[in-house]
Amino acid sequence: MRYVFNPYLEFAPGDSSGVSSGAVLAFHRSLPGYAPTPLHALPGLAADLGLCHLYVKDESRRFGLRAFKALGASWALRSVVEARSTAGEPPPAAVATATDGNHGRAVAWAARRLGFAAVIFIPAHAAVSRIEAIRGEGARVVLVDGTYDDAVARCAAEAAAGGWQVIADTGYAGYLEVPRRVTEGYATLFLETDAERAARGWPAPDLVVVQGGVGALAAAVVGHADRARPRPLVAVVEPDSADCLLESIASPGGRPSAAHGRQDSIMAGLNCGLPSLAAWPVLRRGADLFLSIEDRHAEEAVRRLWRPAAGDPRIEAGESGAAGLAGLLALCREPALRGARDRLRLGRRTAVLLINTEGATDPEGFRRITGEAPPA
């Protein structure tokens, strides 16, 4: 485990994207199958961790895809199609992306809705259930030997050769605008959260603990936090074997840097070796803490959500989905993280928001951790 507080914080109030969050929400509301996902209060677990309030935004059933990724993929694809139409350009021949699982399925789903073919590049070692879920959306799946970043490179090369439109959630040199649209699409998640929290009279969070990966969702958290009053702190959690965001903030000048680990965490959706160049500037100026954790914390988090404290609801979470809670468990309990815990002011007056980004998208992994099969 490691942590680094951000030495480059620069508070930037307001929404600099130029896109209304309300427009994003209105678009998602127009999609068949839209429904707000639940915001759960976990008072039992909060008490166990010595906190005042603990909320979990549960994305495990979003659009029937068992993950939040459709919010970003659908908005980004819609934005690309509209921009091409406005410019008098033809629609893309096909869309493509690289994935560890959830984003690829979301892109395939969004493409199918609009009548586009989809080509999805995924590491060959990915869980069979995730690969088959993508195929179930009608996409052609290309298995790539190597890491997620190898799949990103292969996707970029073949899409350029084939004239396909890439809808990726990670930004790299020459490809930044579409990943920004993906991050914009996540605004719906936070607007729903605010509305339900206000309707229930629950206090605003003091801290948001969010999954890292390439940084797209975490950048959305920072953007939303910048518009909140008071502004919550933002802690970004990564596996210790795929901690590119922590490596970046710890590098000289906070430059984007590669992870040093093997990118083989059970938190498969976070096995990313390079930060998104679209998300990194947002995180560099606005995320308060970067934390890397061990897989054992994710396993415990999956179990704690599935077998909740008395009075708390049961939540189905995959290993990446539970990573926010995994980071919180480590912060609240690990002696080595006491300095981070104290600086974040975690205690009996603290309200914390987590995002369960996925359900059990790998049923075999879920069964191994919990001893039970997830619901269909």
Secondary structure, DSSP 8 states (H G I E B T S, - for coil): -EEEE-TT-----S--SS--HHHHHHHHHTSTT-----EEE-HHHHHHTT-SEEEEEE-TTGGGTTBTTHHHHHHHHHHHHHHHHHTT----SEEEEE-SSHHHHHHHHHHHHHT-EEEEEEETTS-HHHHHHHHTTT-EEEEESS-HHHHHHHHHHHHHHHT-EE--SS-BTTB-HHHHHHHHHTHHHHHHHHHHHHHHT----SEEEEE-TTSHHHHHHHHHHHHSSS--EEEEEEETTS-HHHHHHHSGGG------S-S--S-GGG--SS--TTTHHHHHHH--EEEEE-HHHHHHHHHHHHS--TT-------TTTTHHHHHHHHHHH-GGGHHHHHHTT-STT-EEEEEE-B--SSHHHHHHHHSS----
